[in-house]
Amino acid sequence: MKCVLLLLMFSICISQNNAEYILATNDGEFLQITSYSKEEDGMLVWQKTSSIVSAKHKVIPYSQIKNIKDRNGNVVWDKDNQNIKEREKITFPNIFSWDTFIIGYGNNRLQSATFQNNNIIYGMDFLHLSLSTNTNYADTNTDDFEGKMTLNVFMPRLGYIKKAISSNKVNVYNQIESYLILPQVLTSGDIDLDAETHDEIEDAIDLLGFKASHVVEYMFTDQFSLSADVGINWIINNLNTNSSDANTEVRAMLGMTYSKISLKFTL
C-alpha cells in the first residue's frame, strides 16, 4: 500500500507538457508540432527536432491542412470551421481519466491493457488459477474428500512515458513503469490451510516489479497507431520466516529483457 501511495504522489507531482499538437494534412501526413500561429499565407507551425533546445518552423498553406488537434484529441482548428468553440466536458480526477487506450501482447504470453492520460500510464492485469479435487473412497466408513483452492493475482501498474524524438509518422518514447503482484489465496470444502501456511504462500508470491523500456510508434492515423516496446523487467521479493530458533530473511531479484507489440487508440 505504501508503494501505491508513493507512486500516486509521484504521478501527481510530475509536470505535464500540454503544449503539443498533431497537424493532419490532406495528404494523410501527421506532424507533431509544439505551437502554431495564423499568418496571411498559411499556418506558421513549430516542429520538434532531436535537439532539446531547438525547433524548426515552416508555413503550411491553409488549403493543405485538414485539422489540428491537441494531445487529448480535441480539434483546435479545422479548415471547415476555423473558429471552434471549446466544448464543455465532464472532468474526473486525473488518475481515473484517460485519452489513450493501449492493448498489447508480449513475450510473456499475457495480454496487457493500459490507459494513458498525458504522460501518465496505468492499468491492472489479473491472473486466476483454481484447483478442485474430489475423492470417493470405497470404504463407506471413510468420508469422501472434496475441496477447492483458488489463487487470484492482481497486478496494478503505474508509470510515466515521455516522447524522445519524432519524425513524420514515427515517434520514439522512453518509458518507466512500476507494478505490484498481489496474491489472494482462497480455500473451500475439505481443503483448509492454517494461518501460517496461508501467509507463507501469499508472501512468496507478493512481489514488486520495475520496467524500463524504449517504445517505437508508427502512426497510421492521428487516432490509431502500432508500437513496439523493448526493455528490461526487474522483479523483487523479500521473504521473512520466523521460528522459535531463528529468523530468516530471503531477498530475491530477477531481471530479464522483454518485448511487446501494442495497438494504441487515441480519443
C-alpha positions as CSV (number, residue, x, y, z in Angstrom):
1,M,0.0,0.0,0.0
2,K,2.9,2.4,0.8
3,C,4.3,1.8,-2.7
4,V,1.0,2.5,-4.4
5,L,0.6,5.8,-2.4
6,L,4.2,6.8,-3.3
7,L,3.6,6.2,-7.0
8,L,0.3,8.1,-6.9
9,M,2.1,11.1,-5.3
10,F,4.9,10.8,-7.9
11,S,2.5,10.9,-10.8
12,I,0.7,13.9,-9.4
13,C,3.9,15.8,-8.9
14,I,5.3,15.2,-12.4
15,S,4.8,18.3,-14.5
16,Q,2.7,17.7,-17.6
17,N,3.6,19.2,-21.0
18,N,0.2,20.0,-22.7
19,A,1.7,22.3,-25.4
20,E,1.8,19.6,-28.1
21,Y,-0.5,19.3,-31.2
22,I,-1.0,17.0,-34.1
23,L,-1.5,18.6,-37.5
24,A,-3.2,16.5,-40.1
25,T,-2.7,17.3,-43.8
26,N,-5.0,16.5,-46.7
27,D,-2.3,14.0,-47.9
28,G,-2.7,11.9,-44.8
29,E,0.5,13.1,-43.1
30,F,0.6,13.8,-39.4
31,L,3.0,16.4,-38.0
32,Q,3.9,16.7,-34.3
33,I,4.1,20.5,-33.6
34,T,4.7,22.4,-30.4
35,S,2.8,25.6,-31.4
36,Y,1.1,27.3,-34.3
37,S,0.2,30.8,-35.4
38,K,-2.2,32.1,-38.1
39,E,-0.5,34.0,-40.9
40,E,-1.7,35.5,-44.1
41,D,0.0,32.9,-46.3
42,G,-0.8,30.0,-44.1
43,M,-0.3,28.4,-40.7
44,L,3.1,29.0,-39.1
45,V,4.0,25.9,-37.1
46,W,7.0,24.9,-35.0
47,Q,8.1,21.3,-35.0
48,K,10.2,19.3,-32.6
49,T,13.7,18.3,-33.5
50,S,16.1,15.7,-32.0
51,S,17.7,18.6,-30.1
52,I,16.0,19.6,-26.8
53,V,16.8,23.3,-27.1
54,S,16.0,23.8,-30.8
55,A,12.9,23.7,-33.1
56,K,12.2,24.2,-36.7
57,H,9.3,26.2,-38.2
58,K,7.6,26.5,-41.5
59,V,4.5,27.9,-43.1
60,I,1.8,25.4,-44.4
61,P,-0.9,26.7,-46.7
62,Y,-4.4,26.6,-45.2
63,S,-5.6,24.5,-48.2
64,Q,-3.2,21.7,-47.2
65,I,-4.3,21.5,-43.6
66,K,-7.2,19.2,-42.6
67,N,-7.2,20.0,-38.9
68,I,-5.1,20.5,-35.8
69,K,-5.7,18.5,-32.6
70,D,-4.3,18.8,-29.1
71,R,-2.7,15.8,-27.3
72,N,-6.1,15.0,-25.8
73,G,-7.7,14.6,-29.3
74,N,-9.7,17.8,-29.2
75,V,-9.9,19.7,-32.6
76,V,-8.5,23.2,-32.0
77,W,-8.5,24.2,-35.7
78,D,-10.4,22.9,-38.7
79,K,-10.4,24.1,-42.3
80,D,-14.3,23.9,-42.4
81,N,-14.8,25.7,-39.1
82,Q,-11.8,27.8,-38.1
83,N,-13.4,29.3,-35.0
84,I,-14.1,26.2,-32.9
85,K,-15.6,26.9,-29.5
86,E,-14.3,24.7,-26.7
87,R,-16.9,22.1,-25.8
88,E,-17.9,21.6,-22.1
89,K,-16.5,18.4,-20.8
90,I,-17.1,16.4,-17.6
91,T,-13.9,16.1,-15.8
92,F,-12.8,13.4,-13.4
93,P,-9.8,13.0,-11.2
94,N,-6.6,12.6,-13.2
95,I,-5.9,9.1,-12.1
96,F,-9.3,7.9,-13.5
97,S,-9.4,9.9,-16.7
98,W,-7.7,8.8,-19.9
99,D,-7.2,9.9,-23.5
100,T,-5.4,6.8,-24.9
101,F,-6.1,3.1,-24.7
102,I,-3.3,0.6,-25.4
103,I,-3.8,-3.2,-25.8
104,G,-0.5,-5.2,-26.0
105,Y,0.8,-8.7,-26.5
106,G,4.2,-9.5,-25.0
107,N,6.6,-12.4,-24.9
108,N,5.2,-13.5,-21.6
109,R,2.0,-14.6,-23.5
110,L,-0.1,-12.3,-21.3
111,Q,-2.3,-9.5,-22.8
112,S,-1.9,-6.1,-21.3
113,A,-4.5,-3.3,-21.2
114,T,-3.0,0.2,-20.4
115,F,-4.7,3.6,-20.1
116,Q,-2.8,6.8,-20.7
117,N,-3.5,10.3,-19.5
118,N,-1.0,12.8,-20.9
119,N,2.4,11.3,-19.7
120,I,0.9,9.0,-17.0
121,I,0.2,5.3,-17.9
122,Y,-1.7,2.9,-15.6
123,G,-3.6,-0.4,-15.7
124,M,-4.1,-3.7,-13.9
125,D,-3.6,-7.3,-15.1
126,F,-5.4,-10.2,-13.5
127,L,-4.5,-13.9,-13.2
128,H,-6.8,-16.6,-11.9
129,L,-5.9,-20.2,-11.1
130,S,-8.1,-22.8,-9.4
131,L,-7.6,-26.4,-8.4
132,S,-10.5,-28.7,-7.5
133,T,-10.3,-32.3,-6.1
134,N,-12.9,-34.9,-5.4
135,T,-12.0,-38.3,-3.9
136,N,-14.6,-41.0,-3.3
137,Y,-13.5,-43.9,-1.1
138,A,-14.8,-47.5,-1.5
139,D,-14.7,-47.8,2.3
140,T,-18.1,-46.5,3.5
141,N,-16.5,-45.7,6.9
142,T,-14.2,-43.2,5.3
143,D,-15.6,-39.8,4.4
144,D,-15.1,-38.6,0.9
145,F,-12.7,-35.7,0.3
146,E,-13.8,-32.7,-1.7
147,G,-12.2,-29.3,-1.9
148,K,-11.1,-26.4,-3.9
149,M,-8.1,-24.0,-3.8
150,T,-8.2,-20.7,-5.7
151,L,-5.4,-18.2,-6.5
152,N,-6.2,-14.7,-7.7
153,V,-3.3,-12.5,-8.6
154,F,-3.9,-8.7,-9.1
155,M,-1.1,-6.7,-10.8
156,P,-1.7,-3.0,-10.7
157,R,0.7,-0.9,-12.8
158,L,1.6,2.8,-12.8
159,G,4.3,4.5,-14.9
160,Y,5.5,7.5,-16.9
161,I,6.1,7.9,-20.6
162,K,8.0,10.7,-22.3
163,K,8.5,11.4,-26.1
164,A,12.2,11.4,-27.1
165,I,12.2,12.1,-30.8
166,S,9.7,12.4,-33.7
167,S,9.9,12.1,-37.4
168,N,6.9,12.2,-39.7
169,K,4.7,9.3,-38.6
170,V,7.3,7.7,-36.3
171,N,7.5,8.6,-32.6
172,V,10.1,7.3,-30.1
173,Y,9.3,7.3,-26.3
174,N,11.2,6.4,-23.1
175,Q,9.0,4.7,-20.5
176,I,9.3,3.6,-16.9
177,E,6.7,1.6,-15.0
178,S,6.3,0.1,-11.6
179,Y,3.9,-2.7,-10.6
180,L,2.8,-4.8,-7.7
181,I,1.9,-8.5,-7.7
182,L,-0.8,-9.0,-5.0
183,P,-1.9,-12.6,-4.5
184,Q,-5.2,-13.8,-2.8
185,V,-5.4,-17.5,-1.7
186,L,-8.9,-18.9,-1.1
187,T,-9.9,-22.4,0.0
188,S,-13.2,-24.2,0.4
189,G,-14.5,-27.6,1.3
190,D,-12.1,-30.1,2.9
191,I,-9.0,-28.1,1.9
192,D,-8.2,-26.0,4.9
193,L,-4.9,-24.1,5.3
194,D,-3.7,-22.9,8.7
195,A,-3.0,-19.2,9.0
196,E,0.8,-19.6,8.9
197,T,0.8,-21.7,5.7
198,H,-1.7,-19.2,4.1
199,D,0.5,-16.3,4.9
200,E,3.7,-18.1,3.6
201,I,2.1,-18.8,0.2
202,E,0.9,-15.2,-0.2
203,D,4.3,-13.8,0.9
204,A,6.1,-16.0,-1.6
205,I,4.1,-14.5,-4.5
206,D,3.8,-10.9,-3.2
207,L,6.3,-9.2,-5.5
208,L,7.4,-5.7,-6.6
209,G,8.5,-5.0,-10.2
210,F,10.0,-2.3,-12.3
211,K,10.2,-1.9,-16.0
212,A,12.2,0.5,-18.2
213,S,11.7,0.4,-22.0
214,H,12.2,2.1,-25.3
215,V,9.0,2.4,-27.4
216,V,8.8,3.0,-31.2
217,E,5.4,4.0,-32.5
218,Y,4.2,4.3,-36.1
219,M,1.0,6.4,-36.6
220,F,-1.4,5.1,-39.2
221,T,-3.8,8.0,-38.4
222,D,-4.0,10.5,-35.6
223,Q,-6.2,8.1,-33.6
224,F,-4.6,4.7,-34.4
225,S,-1.0,3.6,-34.2
226,L,1.2,0.5,-33.7
227,S,4.0,0.4,-31.2
228,A,6.8,-1.9,-30.2
229,D,8.4,-2.0,-26.7
230,V,11.8,-3.3,-25.9
231,G,13.1,-3.1,-22.3
232,I,14.2,-4.7,-19.1
233,N,12.0,-6.1,-16.3
234,W,13.1,-6.3,-12.7
235,I,11.2,-8.4,-10.1
236,I,12.0,-8.1,-6.4
237,N,10.8,-10.1,-3.4
238,N,11.6,-10.1,0.3
239,L,10.5,-13.2,2.3
240,N,10.7,-13.4,6.1
241,T,10.5,-16.7,8.0
242,N,10.2,-16.6,11.8
243,S,10.6,-19.6,14.1
244,S,11.4,-20.2,17.8
245,D,15.0,-20.8,16.9
246,A,15.8,-18.2,14.2
247,N,14.5,-15.5,12.0
248,T,15.4,-15.9,8.3
249,E,15.1,-13.1,5.6
250,V,15.4,-14.1,2.0
251,R,15.8,-11.4,-0.7
252,A,15.4,-12.4,-4.4
253,M,15.8,-10.4,-7.5
254,L,15.1,-11.4,-11.1
255,G,16.0,-9.3,-14.2
256,M,15.0,-10.1,-17.8
257,T,14.6,-8.4,-21.1
258,Y,11.1,-8.3,-22.6
259,S,9.4,-7.1,-25.8
260,K,5.8,-6.2,-26.6
261,I,3.6,-5.3,-29.6
262,S,0.7,-2.9,-28.9
263,L,-2.2,-1.3,-30.6
264,K,-2.9,2.3,-29.5
265,F,-6.3,4.1,-29.8
266,T,-6.5,7.8,-29.1
267,L,-9.7,9.7,-28.5
